Amino acid sequence: MCKTETDNFIMLPIIDFCFKELMRNDKVRLGFIAAVLGRDPKSIRKTVLVSTELRRESPDDKLGILDVMVELDDGSKLNMEMQVPYFEFWTNRVLFYVCKVYTGQIKKGESYETLKPCVHVSILDFIHFPKDNRCYRKIALCDVETGEQYTDLMELHILELKKLPEEDQNEEGVIRWMRFLSGKTRKEFENMAKKDEYIEEAYNELKKLSLDEQKRLEYEARERALHDYNTQMSSAERRGIEIGKQEGIKLGKQETLVQLISENLQKGLDLDTIASFLGIDRDTAAELAGKVNSKK
């Protein structure tokens, strides 16, 4: 069942469910891949969507990873992933996964000659490289001394949406697509659709998806899962900071007590008197006195 366009709801491509659905459209997929690879869409004869399941990092991973796997006409593999929540070990995970895709091409007894290039496209809604403002980068295996590319068999393309610069009327290619993926309103999408036939197709597909009641339910379920995950991570981070703060206060108090016990012992006061004066029990005073002796 579909809703009418009077409902102003529009799915956002930044939600991985929506991104994956958009990539089911042949023209949208072709336009985006060509932009990422810096190629003319006409030079890519065919892209084939490969079926993928929801990947989970561990048995208790409730969120999972919705990725898009595509095979190009030359046999090379291209994996795309929209990652909204911050992931601390992103580099490790991406390298592990792209190597897995690369080695998974060959079966026992087959020649290494059959191996085709593997490209991983990471679309991140967090800053992964904090030392510069570059929002897009291509990473390949290179000679460290000369900078010459060693092979094109593995590539990483990293798009950091948070680093997108102010809009430029002349922007094109991958930057234009990053702008679309970051869009938040129908008006933004409409304006971008006027500049690029492939983005226009993506916007039309976005409108269709948004009118499909079943797709909308799936989208909203995924959106809630991402929101819940972010909330849990933020809560855990706040708890960690608070625990660290309390531990710091506790440690500070302990150091103060050790200092006071040391000073009073030097004055010749006995441990019972010192404990009573500081408002602590004798065992605690004795334990802290041991720290005084260990520092001597």
C-alpha positions as CSV (number, residue, x, y, z in Angstrom):
1,M,0.0,0.0,0.0
2,C,1.3,3.5,-0.8
3,K,0.7,6.9,0.7
4,T,0.0,10.0,-1.3
5,E,2.6,12.7,-1.9
6,T,0.6,15.0,0.3
7,D,2.4,13.2,3.1
8,N,5.7,15.3,3.3
9,F,7.7,12.4,4.7
10,I,10.9,11.6,2.8
11,M,13.4,8.9,3.5
12,L,17.0,10.1,4.1
13,P,19.7,8.3,2.2
14,I,22.0,8.5,5.2
15,I,20.0,5.7,6.8
16,D,21.7,2.5,5.5
17,F,18.4,0.8,4.7
18,C,17.4,3.7,2.3
19,F,20.9,3.8,0.8
20,K,20.7,0.1,0.0
21,E,17.3,0.4,-1.5
22,L,18.5,3.2,-3.7
23,M,21.3,1.1,-5.0
24,R,18.8,-1.5,-6.3
25,N,18.0,1.0,-9.1
26,D,20.4,0.3,-12.0
27,K,20.8,3.9,-13.1
28,V,21.3,5.3,-9.5
29,R,23.9,2.6,-8.9
30,L,25.7,3.3,-12.1
31,G,25.8,7.1,-11.4
32,F,27.1,6.7,-7.9
33,I,29.7,4.1,-8.7
34,A,31.0,6.1,-11.7
35,A,31.3,9.3,-9.5
36,V,33.2,7.4,-6.8
37,L,35.6,5.8,-9.4
38,G,36.0,9.0,-11.3
39,R,34.7,7.5,-14.5
40,D,32.2,8.4,-17.2
41,P,29.0,6.4,-16.5
42,K,29.0,5.4,-20.2
43,S,32.4,3.6,-19.8
44,I,30.8,1.2,-17.3
45,R,28.7,-1.2,-19.4
46,K,27.0,-3.1,-16.5
47,T,26.8,-3.3,-12.7
48,V,25.3,-6.3,-11.1
49,L,23.9,-6.1,-7.5
50,V,25.2,-9.1,-5.5
51,S,22.8,-10.4,-2.7
52,T,24.2,-9.8,0.8
53,E,22.8,-10.7,4.2
54,L,22.8,-8.5,7.3
55,R,26.4,-8.8,8.7
56,R,26.8,-9.0,12.5
57,E,30.1,-8.3,14.2
58,S,29.3,-10.7,17.1
59,P,26.5,-12.9,18.3
60,D,25.2,-10.1,20.6
61,D,25.4,-7.4,17.8
62,K,21.7,-6.3,17.4
63,L,22.4,-3.6,14.9
64,G,24.4,-5.4,12.2
65,I,25.7,-4.0,9.0
66,L,23.7,-3.4,5.8
67,D,26.2,-3.2,3.0
68,V,25.9,-3.2,-0.8
69,M,28.0,-5.5,-3.0
70,V,28.3,-4.9,-6.7
71,E,30.2,-6.7,-9.5
72,L,31.3,-4.6,-12.4
73,D,31.5,-5.7,-16.1
74,D,35.3,-6.4,-15.7
75,G,34.6,-8.8,-12.8
76,S,35.9,-6.4,-10.1
77,K,34.0,-6.3,-6.8
78,L,32.8,-3.1,-5.2
79,N,31.5,-3.1,-1.7
80,M,29.7,0.0,-0.3
81,E,28.7,0.7,3.3
82,M,26.9,3.5,5.0
83,Q,28.2,3.9,8.5
84,V,26.3,6.4,10.7
85,P,27.4,5.4,14.3
86,Y,31.0,6.1,15.2
87,F,33.1,2.9,15.1
88,E,36.5,3.0,17.0
89,F,38.3,0.3,15.0
90,W,36.9,1.2,11.6
91,T,40.3,0.8,9.8
92,N,40.8,-2.7,11.2
93,R,37.3,-3.7,10.3
94,V,37.4,-2.4,6.7
95,L,40.8,-4.0,6.0
96,F,39.6,-7.3,7.4
97,Y,36.5,-7.2,5.3
98,V,38.0,-6.1,2.0
99,C,40.7,-8.8,2.4
100,K,37.9,-11.3,3.0
101,V,36.1,-10.3,-0.2
102,Y,39.4,-10.4,-2.1
103,T,40.4,-13.9,-1.0
104,G,36.8,-15.1,-1.3
105,Q,37.1,-14.9,-5.0
106,I,39.4,-17.9,-5.4
107,K,38.7,-21.5,-4.7
108,K,41.1,-24.3,-3.8
109,G,43.2,-25.2,-6.9
110,E,42.4,-22.0,-8.9
111,S,45.1,-19.7,-10.2
112,Y,45.8,-16.3,-8.6
113,E,45.5,-14.9,-12.1
114,T,41.7,-15.1,-11.7
115,L,41.7,-12.5,-8.8
116,K,40.0,-9.3,-9.7
117,P,40.3,-5.8,-8.0
118,C,38.3,-5.2,-4.8
119,V,37.1,-1.7,-3.9
120,H,35.6,-0.8,-0.6
121,V,33.6,2.5,-0.3
122,S,33.1,3.7,3.2
123,I,30.4,6.5,3.6
124,L,30.9,7.8,7.1
125,D,28.7,10.2,9.1
126,F,31.5,10.8,11.6
127,I,35.0,12.2,11.2
128,H,37.6,9.4,10.7
129,F,40.6,11.6,9.8
130,P,40.6,14.5,12.3
131,K,43.8,16.1,11.1
132,D,42.6,17.6,7.9
133,N,39.4,18.9,6.1
134,R,39.5,16.5,3.1
135,C,36.0,15.0,2.8
136,Y,37.0,12.4,0.2
137,R,40.1,10.3,-0.2
138,K,41.2,7.3,-2.2
139,I,43.6,4.9,-0.5
140,A,45.7,2.2,-2.3
141,L,48.8,0.1,-1.9
142,C,51.8,2.3,-2.7
143,D,55.5,2.4,-2.6
144,V,56.3,4.3,0.5
145,E,59.4,6.0,-0.9
146,T,58.1,7.0,-4.4
147,G,54.4,7.2,-3.8
148,E,53.9,5.1,-6.9
149,Q,50.8,2.8,-6.8
150,Y,51.9,-0.8,-6.4
151,T,48.6,-2.4,-7.5
152,D,45.0,-1.6,-8.1
153,L,43.8,-4.9,-6.7
154,M,42.7,-3.3,-3.5
155,E,41.4,0.2,-3.0
156,L,39.5,2.1,-0.2
157,H,37.4,5.1,-0.9
158,I,36.4,7.0,2.2
159,L,33.7,9.7,2.2
160,E,33.4,11.7,5.4
161,L,30.0,13.5,5.2
162,K,30.7,15.6,8.3
163,K,33.5,17.3,6.4
164,L,31.5,18.5,3.4
165,P,32.4,22.1,2.6
166,E,29.9,24.9,1.9
167,E,28.0,24.2,-1.3
168,D,29.7,25.3,-4.5
169,Q,27.6,25.8,-7.6
170,N,30.3,24.1,-9.8
171,E,30.8,21.0,-7.7
172,E,30.4,17.7,-9.4
173,G,31.2,14.0,-9.2
174,V,31.6,12.4,-5.8
175,I,31.1,15.7,-3.9
176,R,27.7,16.2,-5.5
177,W,26.7,12.7,-4.5
178,M,27.9,13.2,-0.9
179,R,25.7,16.3,-0.8
180,F,22.8,14.2,-1.9
181,L,23.5,11.5,0.7
182,S,23.6,14.2,3.4
183,G,20.3,15.8,2.3
184,K,17.6,16.4,4.9
185,T,14.6,17.9,3.0
186,R,12.6,17.5,-0.2
187,K,13.7,21.0,-1.2
188,E,17.4,20.1,-1.0
189,F,16.8,16.9,-3.0
190,E,14.8,18.8,-5.6
191,N,17.5,21.4,-6.1
192,M,20.2,18.7,-6.5
193,A,18.1,16.7,-8.9
194,K,18.1,19.6,-11.4
195,K,21.9,19.4,-11.8
196,D,22.5,15.7,-12.5
197,E,20.4,13.1,-14.3
198,Y,21.6,10.3,-12.0
199,I,20.8,12.2,-8.9
200,E,17.4,13.1,-10.4
201,E,16.8,9.4,-10.8
202,A,17.9,8.8,-7.2
203,Y,15.4,11.5,-6.0
204,N,12.6,10.0,-8.0
205,E,13.4,6.6,-6.5
206,L,13.5,8.2,-3.0
207,K,10.0,9.5,-3.5
208,K,8.7,6.1,-4.6
209,L,10.3,4.4,-1.6
210,S,8.9,7.0,0.8
211,L,5.4,6.3,-0.5
212,D,5.7,2.6,-0.1
213,E,4.1,1.8,3.3
214,Q,6.0,-1.5,3.8
215,K,9.3,0.1,2.9
216,R,8.6,3.0,5.2
217,L,7.9,0.6,8.1
218,E,11.3,-1.1,7.5
219,Y,13.0,2.2,7.2
220,E,11.6,3.5,10.5
221,A,12.5,0.2,12.2
222,R,16.1,0.6,11.0
223,E,16.1,4.3,12.0
224,R,15.0,3.4,15.5
225,A,17.7,0.7,15.8
226,L,20.4,3.2,14.8
227,H,19.0,5.8,17.2
228,D,18.8,3.3,20.1
229,Y,22.4,2.2,19.3
230,N,23.7,5.8,19.4
231,T,21.8,6.5,22.6
232,Q,23.3,3.4,24.3
233,M,26.8,4.4,23.1
234,S,26.3,8.0,24.4
235,S,25.0,6.7,27.7
236,A,27.9,4.3,28.1
237,E,30.3,7.1,27.3
238,R,28.7,9.4,29.9
239,R,28.8,6.6,32.5
240,G,32.4,6.0,31.8
241,I,33.3,9.7,32.2
242,E,31.3,9.9,35.5
243,I,33.0,6.7,36.8
244,G,36.4,8.1,35.9
245,K,35.5,11.4,37.6
246,Q,34.4,9.7,40.8
247,E,37.5,7.5,40.8
248,G,39.6,10.6,40.4
249,I,37.8,12.3,43.4
250,K,38.2,9.1,45.4
251,L,41.9,8.9,44.5
252,G,42.4,12.6,45.3
253,K,40.8,12.1,48.8
254,Q,42.9,9.1,49.4
255,E,46.1,11.0,48.6
256,T,45.0,13.8,50.9
257,L,44.4,11.3,53.8
258,V,47.8,9.6,53.2
259,Q,49.4,13.1,53.4
260,L,47.6,13.9,56.6
261,I,48.4,10.6,58.3
262,S,52.1,11.1,57.3
263,E,52.2,14.5,58.8
264,N,50.5,13.4,62.1
265,L,52.7,10.3,62.4
266,Q,55.7,12.6,62.2
267,K,54.3,14.7,65.0
268,G,54.2,11.5,67.2
269,L,50.5,10.9,67.3
270,D,49.3,7.3,67.5
271,L,47.2,5.7,64.8
272,D,44.0,5.5,66.9
273,T,44.1,9.3,67.5
274,I,44.8,10.0,63.9
275,A,41.9,7.8,62.8
276,S,39.5,9.4,65.2
277,F,40.6,12.9,64.1
278,L,40.1,12.1,60.4
279,G,36.8,10.3,60.9
280,I,38.0,7.0,59.5
281,D,38.2,3.5,61.1
282,R,41.5,2.2,62.4
283,D,41.9,-0.5,59.7
284,T,41.6,2.1,56.9
285,A,44.1,4.4,58.8
286,A,46.5,1.4,59.1
287,E,46.2,0.6,55.4
288,L,46.9,4.2,54.4
289,A,49.8,4.4,56.9
290,G,51.2,1.4,54.9
291,K,51.2,3.6,51.8
292,V,53.1,6.2,53.8
293,N,55.8,3.7,54.7
294,S,56.0,2.4,51.1
295,K,56.8,5.9,49.9
296,K,59.7,6.3,52.2
